[in-house]
Amino acid sequence: MAERQNLRAAAELLHLTHSAVSQQIRGLEDQLGFALFDRRGRRVVLNPAGQALLRSVQSALATLDDGVQAAAAAAGGEARRLRVTVLPSFANRWLLPRIGRWREQHPALPLEIDASMHVVDLVREGFHAAVRQGIGPWAGLESERLFEQPSFIVVGSPSAARRLVGAQPEALAREPLLGDNDVWKDWFAAAGLRVNVRTVAVFNDAGLMLQAAEQSLGLALAREIHAADALIDGRLVRLSPIMVTHDEAQPYHLVYPPALRDWPPLDAFRRWLRDELDQSMAALHRSETARGTKPRAPARKGRAAARRS
C-alpha cells in the first residue's frame, strides 16, 4: 500500500476490493487513534506518523515472514517437498542427471524444481532455496558459495576432436565458434593470439550452446561444471589444455531464507549438493588424466564476464 500510493493498485496486488482496503486502513487508524495516510486525489501517501510506523515494523514483518516460511516447511511431515529454483543451464546440464541419486538417498523428500532465468522472490513464491549465480549479497537471504569461479574450456564433438585434438590454437580460430565473442577473444589472447572473432551463434543458455556443440555445429567455450558429464561420457571432448577464468565471472551460491538455515531438509540438500559437486569434478579430473587432456592452470582475464548462466 505504502509503495503503490494508490488504493486501486494496492487492492489488485492484495486481491481485495477497493472498499475492503479502505476499510482496513480506517480500522487501523481508528485503533491507533491517529491518521497514517494523507489523501491527495487518487493517491494515498504515508504521513510522518505512517512513515515512522512503517520503519518500526518492517523488520518485524520480515521476521514474521521467515517464521511462517519455517513453520510451513516443518509442518509438511511425510508429504513435505523441498522447493528449489535454479537456472536452466545448471538444471539441465548438472542437476537433473543426479536427481535419481537424490531420490535414492532421500525417498521421503521429493524435490520440486523450478528452472527459470528470473530471480524469484523465495518467501513470496513459497520456495525454500535457490541455486543462483552472482556475487551477492541477496537482500533478506543467506547465501553459501558452492564452488569457486568457473573456468572456461574449449569443447567440441567427437568428430571435431578427430580433426582438432592437439591442434594449435590457430586451427581452432578457423572453425565455427559458438557463444560470446568477447570470451573467445580472451581465450585466444590467453593462447597468445589476437583474433577477430565472429561466432556463428550466440545463446542465452549455456545448455543450448553445449547441445549445439554435441551436434557438431561448432566449438563451444564452456564452464567445466556444465560440460563435465558430457566430457566424461564422451559426448564432448576437450580440444585444448588452455582454459581461462574471469575476475568478474559469477560463482554459484545456495541461497535461502535465514529462518531455514538449520531446517533438516535444507541441510540435507546442502550436503548432497556439495558431495555431488565434489564427486563430479573428481570424476572429470580422473577422466582427463586417463585421456591425457588435463588442463593447464587457467589464465585470468579481468575484462570479460561470464555472460551465460
HELIX and SHEET records of a PDB file:
HELIX    1   1 LEU A    7  LEU A   14  1                                   8    
HELIX    2   2 HIS A   18  LEU A   32  1                                  15    
HELIX    3   3 PRO A   48  ALA A   74  1                                  27    
HELIX    4   4 GLY A   77  ALA A   79  5                                   3    
HELIX    5   5 PRO A   88  PHE A   90  1                                   3    
HELIX    6   6 ALA A   91  LEU A   95  3                                   5    
HELIX    7   7 LEU A   96  ARG A   98  5                                   3    
HELIX    8   8 ILE A   99  GLN A  105  1                                   7    
HELIX    9   9 LEU A  122  GLU A  125  1                                   4    
HELIX   10  10 PRO A  158  LEU A  164  1                                   7    
HELIX   11  11 PRO A  169  ALA A  173  1                                   5    
HELIX   12  12 ASN A  181  ALA A  190  1                                  10    
HELIX   13  13 ALA A  206  GLU A  214  1                                   9    
HELIX   14  14 GLU A  224  ASP A  233  1                                  10    
HELIX   15  15 PRO A  258  LEU A  260  5                                   3    
HELIX   16  16 PRO A  264  ARG A  291  1                                  28    
SHEET    1   A 2 PHE A  37  ARG A  40  0                                        
SHEET    2   A 2 ARG A  43  LEU A  46 -1                                        
SHEET    1   B 5 LEU A 111  ALA A 115  0                                        
SHEET    2   B 5 LEU A  82  VAL A  86  1                                        
SHEET    3   B 5 ALA A 129  GLN A 133  1                                        
SHEET    4   B 5 TYR A 252  TYR A 256 -1                                        
SHEET    5   B 5 GLU A 142  ARG A 145 -1                                        
SHEET    1   C 5 LEU A 177  LEU A 178  0                                        
SHEET    2   C 5 LEU A 219  ARG A 223  1                                        
SHEET    3   C 5 PHE A 152  GLY A 156 -1                                        
SHEET    4   C 5 VAL A 237  HIS A 246 -1                                        
SHEET    5   C 5 ALA A 299  LYS A 301  1                                        
END                                                                             
